[in-house]
């Protein structure tokens, strides 16, 4: 099985979520799975290299979200995963749900804390997130 793990924090020197993603990738990599981790510093493949370098520069601006869509799309086209696991709703979870019918993979989105509360309590984001989840 081809598994694409998408995380906004990686490699594992950045804290709890990054360490969890590293452990998850290691566990899933055992056996017959082919695992790839996509993150904001990842430049694997010629198609993603330009997008990743631009995205890193603008990751905290409004341009960052559309660039993540493009970054994710490049990775899916290049890797053709069977399963996509996202460690964050906004950064890669939302793009993953938008392309699921086009590419036919299964999606797992890990959400917690502020992603289910806080800034998503009202408005378009909440409606979009709840409809998707």
Secondary structure, DSSP 4 states (H G I P E B T S, - for coil): -EEEEE-SS-STTS-HHHHHHHHHHHHHHSSS-EEEEE-TT---SHHHHHHHHHHHHHTTSTHHHHHHHHHHHHHHHHH--SEEEES-IIIIIHHHHHSHHHH--EEEE---GGGTSGGGSSHHHHHHHHHH-
